[in-house]
Amino acid sequence: MKTLDVSQATAAAQAGGVLNAVLRADGAQFFIELETRTAGTAVLVTSNNRRPRAFRNPIKALEVIRDLGVQNGRFSLEAWRPDEAEVDRQSRPDRAEAMKQTHSNAAAYEKWFREQVQESLDDPRPNVPHAQVQKEMADKKAALRKRISARGAKS
């Protein structure tokens, strides 16, 4: 079986070596086959493990075909069995647990943040204007600089 990853398929299509794309269903997944001028039919594969690239959504597969630069094609739905979607889906308990932990952390943070905001809103101390705070800080910096320069003059 001849294979092409996305970058190889894009280069082949741009060079005019791809005649058509075939969107082929198998179970609840879709696969892309490319009819080439010289090598016959090649299957679109993933770059890292060179397995046929599977799509759950045919729209996404069509977007990939368009992004490859292929304008013509066919589809084959004879082996399409959408009721097998849950059977084909791989279980990822590690990711599920990580996502649950992430949601839990986000909920705890949101609770803490809302408490902080409410505490700030409920604070009875007067709200000092920003300009006044800036002037007070500038006065403190000037006093500190004066003390530091006075110490340096004594040395």
ABEGO torsion letter per residue (X at the ends): XBBBBAAAAAAAAAAGABABBBBBBBEABBBBBBBBAAAEBBBBBBAAAGBBBBBABAAAAAAAAAAAGBABBBBBAAABBAAAAAAABBBBAAAAAAAAAAAAAAAAAAAAAAAAAAAAAABABBBBBAAAAAAAAAAAAAAAAAAAAAAAAAX
